[in-house]
Amino acid sequence: MTFDPNDFKRAMGQFASGVTVVTSKHGETPIGITASSFTSLSLDPPLVLVSLNKKLFTHNVIAESGYFAVNVLSARQLEIGMRFAGMKPEIKDRFAGLKTHTAVTGSPLLPDSLAWVDCTVWATYDGGDHTIFVGEVKDLYVSELDMPLLYHNRLWRRSEAIEIPTVPMEVNLVEVGLRDGIQREEKFIPTEMKVEYASLLADAGLKNIQVSSFVNPKIVPQMADAAEVFARLPKRDDVTFSALVLNMKGVERAIAAGVKQLEMGVPASETLAKKNANTTVEDGIAETAEMVKMAREHGVKVRVGVQVAFGCAYEGKIEQAKVVSMARRFLAMGIDELSLADSAGLGNPQLIRRVVQEVLPLAGSVPVVLHLHDTRGQGLANLLSALKSGVTMFDTSFGGLGGCPFIQTAKGNVATEDTANMLHEMGIQTGVDLKKVGALSRRMEEFLGKELPAKMHKVERRDRRLDERR
C-alpha cells in the first residue's frame, strides 16, 4: 500500500453520499458514467465496490480492461455530474473540454474532484442485471475540500453551504407584459404602442418576448390586433417574439401571421379548463397534441405548459402526481420548452420546490420555464425557491402587470425589473437593463392612469427626484 490508510478511510467515510463517476479506457478512448452504487469493502487489502448495469458500455469496458477509477465530484461540479449521468444529451463527448490526467492503471481522472481511487478489478460478482466490481485500490487522492455534489430526491443539486453558490450564474427572463400583462386591461393599448414596446423591451436586453395571443377578440379584446402587431414587429435575429394560442384556430392564425414560437397550455383543473377553453383536461391534452403537431410541421417552436400547477382558485389544491403526469405527456409530444404556471398565485416556496424537483429530471435537456403570479406577495420567494431547485427560465412582466381573464383573483405577474434587480444583487446575470425597463413601466403607468405593482421603477423615480433636489 503506497498511500496512507487514513486517507482511504477519510475518502470513503467523508464522501460516501457524494455523486461519483466511474472512468476507464476503451483502447485510447476515455469512457465514464455515474455509478449507481459505490462503497468501501475492506481496509486491508483496500477494496472498494462499484455496481454497474450490465447493459452499459462502461460495464463491458471495465470487465475487459480490468481497471477503473472512481471520482468523487465536488459541489462545484454539477455540470460534470449531469453530463456523465446522461442528462446533457447535446454533449456527445463527455470528456470534451476536461483537463483529465491519467492514473497508474491508465484510467482517466477528472479535474477538481474531491477524491479519487484508482483500482484494478480484484473480483466480480453477479448481481442480477448488475455486476458488482470489487476493486483493489492502487492509488488515491483526497483534497482538503469537503463539499460533495449530492443527488437528492431525483434532483441534482449543490450542497447547501453558504460559501458554495446554490444558484446559476445566468438566468433567462421571458417578458410576458405585452401578452399576459395587458390582456385584462380595459383601456385598449394602440397597436403602434405595443410594437414600440416590443422593440424597446428588446433594446432593454430581453431576448424572449411574448407579444400577443391569437384568441377570441370578443373574450380578450386587448389581443384583437395580434396579427397586425406581428406584421409590424422589427426583424431581429437576437430576439424571439412569441404568442399564446388556445386552440387549432389560434395555431392556424399564428402560423399565417409568421409567428416562430407558440405557447399553449392546459389547466390541471377541470373547472378552469371549462372556463378557459370550454373543454376538459383530457380533451385539452388531446387537442394540444394536434396543435403541437401542426406547429412543428410548419417549423414553429412550441412551448407547452401545465396551468394552475400549484393550486386552483376554484378547486384549491392540485395533486402533484397530476402535474407530473401532464408534464410527462407534454414532453412526449416533442416540445421545445415546458412551463409550469402558478396561474392563480397560490404557490409557496416549499410547494414550488417539491413540484420542480419531480419535473426537472423528466425534462432532461428540455428547458423548464416557471410562470409566477404575485397574488399573495410570494412571487419572488417562489422564484428563488425554483432557482435553487434548478430552474433558470422565468416569465416576468414589466411593471408587474398581469392577471388571467378567467381567474379574477389572480394578480400581476412577477415584475421584470424587481426580478432582475434581485438576481443582479445576487450576482446572477440576466442581460436586462433595469433603467430601461423601469422607464417603460413608468410610461405605462401614465398611459393606464394607475400605479403598477412593481417596486424598482418607483425606486428609480424616487432616486431621480432626490438627485434633482440636491
N, C-alpha and C positions, 0 to 999 in steps of 0.2 A: 504494500500500500504506500503510494508516494504522496499522499495528502493526509492532512490532519483529520482523524476520525471525528473530532468535534465539529469541523466544518461540514462533514457529511450529515451529522445529526442535526445541525442547525438548518441546513438546506432542506432536509426532509421534514423537520418539525415546524419550522417557521413559515414555509411556503406551501404547505400541503394543500391549502384551499385555493391556491392560485391557478390561473389558466396556464397550461403547459403546451408546448409544441414539440412533437417528436420529429426529428430530422434524420436523414440518412442520405446515401447517394446511389443512384442507378447509373453505373458507369461513371461518367463525369458530370452527370446532371443531378443537382441537389433536389431533394424532394422533402416534403414536410406536411404535417397535418396536426390539428389539435388532438390531444389524447382524451379518450373517454374515461380512462382510469389510470392513475399514477400514484404509486406509494412506495415506501421503503419496505424491505423484506427482512434484511439481515445486516448486522454491522460487521461481522467477521465470518465469512468474507462480506464486503459491502455489496449488497444486492438491492436492486430496485425492480418494481413490477410495473409493466405497461400492458394495457389491454387494448387491442385494435380489432376492428371488424375485418373479417376475412375477405370481404368484397373490396376493400380498399387497396389501391395500388401500393401505397406506402407499406401496408402489411406484407405484401408479396416481396417488395424490395428488401425489407429487413430480414424476412425469412431466408432470402437468397444470400444477402451480403453478410449477415451475421453480426452486424453492428448498428448502433443508433445512439443518438444523443437526445436528452430531454432538456428543453429550455423553459425556464420559469419566467413568464412575462411580468414586466413591471406595470404599475398603474398608468404610465405614460405610453404604453404600447397597445392601446385599444385598436388602432387601425391594423396593426400587425396581427393581433389576435383574430380580428374579424376576417382578414384575408386568408389566414390559414384554416379558419373554420368554414371556408367556402361561402362567406356572407358578402364577398366582394367579387361577384362573378365577372365583372368587367375587367378584373385583373387576371390575365391568363398566366403570367409567370409570377408566382407568389414570392419569389426571391428578388424580383426586379427592384433595383434601387437600394437593396440592403447590403451593407458592407460586412458580409459574413467573414469569419475566419475558420480555419479547418482544425478539427480536434485530432487527437492522437490516432484515433481509429479511422479518420477520414470523414467523419460526419461534419456537416456544416453547422456552425454555431451562430446564433442570431445576436446581433449587436445590442448592447444595453440591457441584456437580460438580468434579472435579479440573481439568477443562479443557473448553472447548467451542470449536468452529469453526462460523461462520455462513457459508453458501455459497449461491451461485446456480449452477444447472446450467450447466456450461461445454460438456460434450459427453456423449453416451451411446453405449454400445457393447453389442451383443448378446452375451450370454454363455450361450447355451443357454436353460435355464429361469430364468436370472437376467438382470438388466440391470445393467451397470456404469455407475454415475453418476459422472462426473468433476465435482467442484465447485470453483469458484473461490472462495477464501476472502475474504470481505468484512470480517470482524471475528473476533476470537478472544479467549479469556481463558485464562490458566494460573494456578492457585493455587500457593501456597507448599507445600502438602501434596504428598506423593509416594507415597501408598499406594493403588494402584488395586484395584478389585474384580476378582478373577481368575475365569476359567472354566477349570476343570482336570478332566480325566478325567470329563466329563459331570456334574460336581457343582459347583454354585455354592458358593463359599467365600470367606471374607475372607482378606486377606493374613496371613501368619503372624508379624506383628511383635508383640513383647511389649506394646507400648503400645496396640495395637488389639485389642479383645476378639475372640476367635475362638469364643465360645460364646454361647448365647442368654441373655436376661435372665430368662426364666422356664422352668421345666421341670414337666411333669405326671407325678407318680408314681402308678402304678396299684398299689394294695395287693392282694397275692395271698396273704397269710399265712393267711387263713381257708379257702383252697382248696388251692393248691399247697403252702402252708406246712405244713399239718397233715395232709394226705392220707395220709402214710406213718406217722403216729404210731399206735402200738399202743393207747395209752390213749385211750379214747373221750372226746371233749370234749362235755359236755352241750349239748343244743340251746339252752337258755337262755343258756349262756355264749357260744356262737357269736353269738347275736342281740345280746347285750350288747356283745361285742367289735366287731361291725359298727357299732353305734351310737357307741361310744367312738372308734373309728378315724375315723368321720365327724366327730366333735367335735374330733378332733386335726388336722383340715384336709384329710384325704384325700377327694377328690371322686369317685374311681373305685375301687370296692372289689369284687373278685371274692369272692363269699360262699361258693359251693359248686360242686359239679359233679353233673350228673344222669347217673350212670354205674352200672354193675352193683354193688350193695352187697355182693355176695359177694366181689368183687375189691377194692373200696375201701370197707370198712365205715365209715370215718370220714365218708363222704358219704351215708350211708343216710337221713339226715334232711333232705335238700336241700329238699324241698317244704315241710316244716314250718318250716324256717328262713326261707324266703322269705315264708311266710304271716305270720310274726311280726315281720318287719323294720319299722322305723319308716318312715313316709311322709315322704320328704324330696325336695323338688324340686331341691335343690342337689347331690345325690349320685346317682351311677349305681351300682346294685348289679347285678352281672353274674354269670353262671355259665358253666361249661365243659360242653360236650356232645361226645360221640364218635360218635354215630350218629343216625339218624332217630328212633328211640325216645326218645333223650335230648332231642331237639328238641321232640317232642310233649309229654313230661313237663314240660319247662321252660315251654313256652307255657301249658300248663294251670295251672302254678303262678304265672303272671303275670310271668315274668321279662321285662325290657325290653331287655336286651342279652345276647347269647350269644357265647362264644368257642369256636371249633373250629379244628382244625389237622390237618395231615398230615405225617408224618415224611418227610424227604428220604432215608431209609434203608429199604430193603426189609425188613431184619431187624427193625427197630423197628416198622415198620408191621404186621408179623406178630405181634409180641409185644404191641403196644399195642391193636390192634383186630382182629387175625386177618384182615388184608386185605393188599393190595398197594398200592404208592404210587399207581398209576394208578387202581385201583378206589376208593381213598380220595379222590382228587381228584374222581372222578365222583360219589361219594356226597355229598361236600361241596357240590357244585353244587346238588344236590337239597335239601340241608339249608338252604343259603343261600336258595334259592327259597321254601321253606316259611316260614322265619323272616320274610322280607321281606313275604310275603303276609299275615302276621299283625302287621305293623307293628313287628317286633322288629329292633333294630340288630344288626349282625353284625361280628365281628372274626375274621379267619381268619389262621392262622399257618403258617409253614414251621418244623417242629420239627427239631431237630438240624441247624440250618442251618450250624453252624460246626464240625461234627465229631460222629461217632457212636461210642459206647462199643463197639459191636460191629463196625462196618465201617471205623472210622477216618476218613480224610479224605472229605469230601463235596465233590463237584465244584461249583465256584462257578456254572458255567453251569446246573446243575440247579436250584440255589436260585433263580436269576434267572428261569428258565423257569417254575417253580412260582409264584413271586410274580406274574409276568405273568398267568398263568392265573387266579389268585385275584382279581386286580384286575379282570379282565374280567367277573367274576361280579357286580360292582356292590357290593362290600363297603364297610363304613363305616371299618374300620381294618385294617391289615396288620401282622402281627407276625413278627419273626424271633427264633427261640428258640435259645439256646445251651443246650439241654436237658441235655447231658452236662457242661457246663462246660469244654469243650475249646478254646474260642476264645482268641485272643490279640489284642492291640490292633491289630496290622497286618492280620490277617485280618478283624477286625471292620470296620475302615475300608474295606478293599477291597470287601467284600460290600455294605456300606451305600452306598458310592459308586455301585455298579451299580444298586441297587434304588430309592434315593430319587428319582432323576429319573423312573423309571417310575411311581411312586406319585402324582406330581403333588400334588393337594390332599388325597389320602387320607393320614391320619396313619400313620406307621410307628412301631411300638412295639417296643422291644428287651426280650427276656426273658433275663436272665442268671443263671447259677449260679456260685457262688464255689468250685467244686470244687478248683481249684488256686491259690486266693488271688489270682486276676487279675480278679475281678469288677469292682471299682471302676476299675481301669486300663482294662478293656474298655468300661466305661460312659463314661469320659472320652473314649476314642477315638471312640465313637459320637457323643457330644455334640459334639465338634469337627468331626464329619463331617456334622452337621445333624439328628441325632435329638433330639427334645425330649420323648418319652414313654418311660417305663421301668417295667417291672414290678419291684416290690420287695416284701419280706416283713418284717413286724415281727420283730425278734429274729434275722433271718437264717434263719428256719425254711424248710424245704422239701426237695424231692427227689422225683424221679419213681419211682413204684412199679415201673416196668418198666426202670429204669436204676439198678441198685443202687449204682453208683459215683458217681452224681450227688449232690452235697451240696447244702446250702441255697442259697436264692436270695440275691441281693444284699440286704443289710439296709436296711430303710426308714430307720431312724434314722442309720445310717452314711452312706447316700447323701445324705440331706437335710443332714446336718452338713457333708459335703464341699462340696455345692453352695452352702450358705449362706456358708461360708468364702470361696467364690469370688465371692460377690456375686450369686448366682443364686437367685431366689425360687422356693419350692415351695409355700408356704402351710401347710407341715407344722409342727406343734408338737412339737419333739424331746422335751421332757419328758413330754408325754402319751403319746407312742409308747413311750418308754423305760419308763414305768411299766407299760404293758401287757405289754412284753417281760419285765420282771422278774416280773410276776404269773404269766405263762405258764410261766416257769422253775420257779416254786414248784409250780405245778399238775402239770407233767410230771415234776418231780423231777430235772431235769438242766439243765446250763448250755447256753444258746443261743449260737451263734457270733458274733452281733453284738458290736460294741465299745462304742458310745456309751452304751448303757443301763448297762454296767458302770462307765464313767467317771462317769456321773451318780451312781451308787450310792457310788462311792469318794469323790467330791467332797462328797456329803452327809454321809458319815461323818466326813470331815475337819472339816467345818463344825461338826458336833456336838461334836467333841473340843476345839474352840477355846474 
